[in-house]
Amino acid sequence: MTTHSTNTKTCIHLELPSFIIPCQATCRKVDRNSLLAFSIGVSSRYPLNWSSSVDCCMWEGVSCDNNDRVIHLLLPSRDLVGSISPSIVNLSCLSRLILSQNWLTGPIPDGFFMGFNRLVIIDLSHNRLTGKFSDSDELPSTVTRVDLSSNRFDGTIQSSFLQPALNLQRFDVSNNSFSGSIPSSVCRFSPSIQHLDFSNNDFVGPISQGFGQCSNLQILRAGFNNLSGVIPSDIYMVSALQELYLPANKLSGVIDGGIVNLINLRTLALYGNELTGKISQDIGRLSNLEHLLLHINKLNGTLPQSLTNCTRLTTLNLRVNLLEGELSAFDFSKFIQLRSIDLGNNFFSGRLPASLFLCKNLTAIRLATNSLNGEVLPDIMALQSLSFLSLSNNSLNNFTSAIRILTGCKNLTTLILSKNFYNEPLPGDENLIRADEFQNLQVLGLGGCGFTGQIPMWLSRLDKLEVLDLSLNNITGSVPGWFGNLPNLFYLDLSQNLLSGYFTMELIKLRRLATQQTSDQMLLLRDIRYDMISKIGVAEINSSIALAPEKGAGVSQVCPPV
């Protein structure tokens, strides 16, 4: 008989001529029973292969250490339905618990967090867990990552809950219903914290000072809450910060000039607040900035010239502010990585900026609702990736030239030119658009221009057109039957024109437009890149409706200007 000792376990080999009894580890009974109780509380379309005849250290999602204690329970995306058994707390050696992307419901067990004194990672995200943290709950000192996001937790997060977590690096409670104040004291307790996400909850009140102590903090998110007051100045001391995400709150005051100290910042998202004042003239010091999202505030002044130093920008959104100045005087050409720009709903003036069309990677442009004038420049044809263009509600002229130029943008899917070209005639040349042009165009907005003339034949070549707005013009004549040959058209607005005659039977071919199924629903058109939401009503088409000369077509809803 020979005895070997390895890792505190003793295995005895019996040297008999006919057989050998192998050395085999088995998990501890307390862990096995805890796992079995957990499995009883959940079900799945794909049952866990936790057979009682197999050592639990060999079960799916379970790992043990050299002492046969369960240290990992990893069951993400297993379609688990049910609740978390209180017995799970008996897995006292657990270091990783990952149950994310399941359908777990109900509260977490009492003493859940305190029961794991060796826990390093806990991820319960993307379930339907509910309940509050009790005043006695606290995280273990060993934990580095906590992800409770996308559940239905509520109540407050007390400082005492975070206080023991000396090694915490990532804390994510986004997409829940937590209330009260944001616990900025976490930085005092957890100096190694790198990622904090409190977004999409019901946190209220001002953001307290304290985040300045998070010297390693890279990501701070607290958007879509009810936070008020000013942005605390000590945030601008966290030079490691790469993302500051505080949109859709009630923050007020100016954006402190100290923000330019965040030289590693890649995303600055402060949109949907009540911020005032000017954009810092030294914003160009943020040379690593990729996403600048300051829209829907009350910012004033001009675009700072130093912004051109932010050559890594891919997204620039400043719409719905009080910004002004001649846009063509700003040099956009250095934004060589820019993909989307939205300067709509401001007070910019002058002609369209030719330098903007040197940004060859642009896919989306909105300059709508400003005071721009002049013509659409041929330079825009260089933007071969452009898919979204909105220039509505300006004072542009020469519609015929604009259309001829824009046919050179082969990938356009959305073109909004409404409220421009006042009282110009609609070009009647049916060859204005060739058969191979505008072949990706799905949305065309030409409302509110006061166009004269008849509905032009060249529109019939837009085979992929889904939305056409010709409302609020002075178009005469009848509704052409070739509309019935546009197979994808589901919204047609001809209201507030001078049309006459009858709808032809050809319009019956517009199945998506004419069916009761679509006529009763409200369709939501959304371009998420610009947070643009337009509700469009689809009206039922009746082939016998007559159009009075002084009233528009029989389409009841007006497409809102973009």
ABEGO torsion letter per residue (X at the ends): XBBBBBGGBBBBBBBBAABBBBBBBBBBAAAAAAAAAAAAABBBABBBBBBAABBAAABBGBBBBAAGBBABBBBBGAGBBEBBBAAAAABAABABBBABGBABBEBBBBGAAAABAABABBBABGBABBEBBBAABBBBAABABBBABGBABBEBBBAAAAAABAABABBBABGBABBEBBBAAAAAABAABABBBABGBABBEBBBBGAAABAABABBBABGBABBEBBBAAAAABAABABBBABGBABBEBBBAAAAABAABABBBABGBABBEBBBAAAAABAABABBBABGBABBEBBBAAAAABAABABBBABGBABBEBAAABBAAABAABABBBABGBABBEBBBAAAAABAABABBBABGBABBEBBBAAAAABAABABBBABGBABBGAAAAAAAAAABAABABBBABGBGBGBBBBABAAABBAABGAABABBBABGAGBBEBBBAAAAABAABABBBABGBABBEBBBAAAAABAABABBBABGBABBEBBBAAAAABAAAABAAAAABBBBBBBAAAGBBBBBBBBBBBAABBBBAABBBABABBBBBX
